[in-house]
Amino acid sequence: MQVCKVSFGINLKSPKRWEDAKKVNERSYVDDGDILYTSEIPIEQDDTNTTLFNKLSDLSLNMLLEFLPKLFNDDINPIKQ
């Protein structure tokens, strides 16, 4: 069995507007902030794109519901990438 690891984070230095991001030629702001929260789900042999989509949708919602109280309580330990 394989595992799909899902993480999310924030890059406070990233442009706030698309117009500003287009002006930054070679600099990528995607996936270069600290990891703030992570979780994983199993990928079963019989999973399809539909079952994975549903699993990841459910996981994303649950992660957000678990993460927000931690964020508001300042209970986050960022992990550098």
Secondary structure as UniProt FT lines:
FT   STRAND          2..10
FT   TURN            12..13
FT   HELIX           18..23
FT   TURN            30..31
FT   STRAND          34..43
FT   TURN            45..46
FT   HELIX           49..72
FT   TURN            73..74
//
